[in-house]
């Protein structure tokens, strides 16, 4: 094959001579990405790009390094490595390591450009020069997207140009917090086309999932989610990512199973001293899925796992990166513990300190309200207000409104309580559409429905619970709430439908009070 020929990677059949095959590197999907390189350097490159599409950063870097060792002037191997240090959708795109990578290729932009033999490769290099250049991360991401758009206009039928252009749009959305869905739809349109052309391409279903990760568009990505579950078992993120869409459909068994698999893949690569990496996603989302299924024993196990990993030195990296890892671990542990209290309704009033997180304060506030401790509830409200006054916003502000509503409801101030909940609704509806685990950990519409039920307004509660279920299908607490509300106004048919769905979600949880309530109602109406 000549140097300009197209090389197709079919990873399941590929054996790399330079590195002994390992189980986690057996399957990563298949891509068609011609470059000016050939032989083993190109094979390593293709494998690296396939892993890059699945956000398998560590694995991708190993492959790009192998390609560089074989061909030190292979510009695209450095291009690929530069993209393997930052999450393109949620990070601040730290340019430190990527810049070092590019400087290893050549110390100047002109020198690096000269090592890219074709106009297409020059286009890829020029785009990352913008991404890792000067300016804040928002400007760099938008500039990178514009460079990739120009490259896409030159090569509209090139699958890899299209895939990376789509990802650049999603990165720009994340950076600019564009809620219009305009770029999401354009990116998803491109990746769906790629997916239809090659259902084994790891990036096509992956970016389709990201593009349509919201309650309205999630059905467009369900087929992609099923497929991505199978394409790249070598990469933890690829096992986790389909659960973005499974959550949007309330498919709790799949949310649990996929994240268990993702956790196992992350643990296989992880060593004491490494950052937590992709295990964080699996630990977080896996617990949420098991809480919805009613598997509270497994939900506690997720907490034990993250505590064990951090206890084994999972955050020993030095400097700011290590400090950020520690902070992230602490946040995740408190999140999982607080969520456990809220979802299981095993109420627990925790001591309030200056270090209490908003999630802990919400869990304590809910516990205090349900246990009738107005003093503890007032203290939780005051602590959350202090956080909001100190600059906390978004979820923290919504949580403050939730706890304040509970406090005033307990004081008999019904109008103030519903007013606070109206404010909480306005806050969350101004944010991005819900995705992933519930945030706040007690969904605002669900809590509003429960408060309205307590105030003797079941007809109004129905609307709130139904909104919650539109945004987060098959949430058992919302199903239980809407069933109770329909039953309270004598709408037995709708109540029975909701109770029956609840028994399906909580199948095998016959000891749960909610399950027993559902069965009593169903037996009484049939």
Order of alpha helices (4+ residues) and beta strands (2+ residues): beta-beta-alpha-alpha-alpha-alpha-alpha-alpha-alpha-alpha-alpha-alpha-alpha-alpha-alpha-alpha-alpha-alpha-alpha-alpha-alpha-alpha-alpha-alpha-alpha-alpha-alpha-alpha
